[in-house]
Amino acid sequence: MERKRSIRRRQKPPFAERAKDHCRNFTAFMFSNVGIIFLVVLYMIAGAFMFIAIEGNEALERFAQIPFKRNETAMKLWQISCCEVNVFNKSVFEEKVGNEIRAYQEKIVLWARRGWQGSDITLESETPWSFSGAFLYSLTVITTIGYGNIVPRTEWGKIATIFYTIIGMPLFLLYLSNIGDILAKSFKWIYAKFCLCRVCPGVARRRAMRARRRARTEERDYSSEIGDNGFDTTTITTSNVDEEIEEEITAETNTVTVPITICIMIMIGYIFFGARLFADWENWDILDGSYFCFISLSSIGFGDIVPGASVSKIK
């Protein structure tokens, strides 16, 4: 009986409980510092494939009909001029031609509202919805930058953008919160390690003053104890003093405040580093690269300068 009970106790928990435990562990990992990065990247990749599937060649198929409509309108005007209406009847001729031109103008306005840029597009033209373009669009949507160089043209693409942004923006804000906390702690730790060092004059001076005060206190206690008992019951070691100093240095590292001047210098260096990269990748000058990096970091995103296809082809 005891063996049976022990065997029953060693049995695995039910499948439902194990599934719940796995779900809890997976959820905890996905919302950790590492998991949230993986989740954001996976969300943008999924969004890129979704917009490629929705948009794809839909805009090309729509705009490819524009040259045919233009030729059709020209043929109608020719038919009116040569065969249908007497050109010497001015009022009838102007009415017929005006109706055709007005209908064509309405189509041009409608195509322009849907994103037509004025150039002829064929089915062989290169679609902007490649993987890199769709990934850039997904990134600019959830980061609220919105360059505007790539926008959805179809009804389903606009609806998908709304729901994609509703979910993606809070997810990206959670990512910024976690990554910002990690970067802040890293900068504090680096700044503390560089400034709270043994060779820094201010820190060394404060450490020496604390060591002197401790030594005087311990000498006082040591002499009074010898006078009372006649023998030595205390041990003075420098290791204890060093340990206390290291604990104070650790506390100062956690509570240190990085000066605003150093933060500004880091931001300027980061912008110029990005400007140098884009100058090599996109053949921009340093001013345009710095302007683009600042506009992107501040999530303004005017869209007057945007990276092209050469970003994925480093020279």
Disulfide bonds with the S-S distance in Angstrom:
none
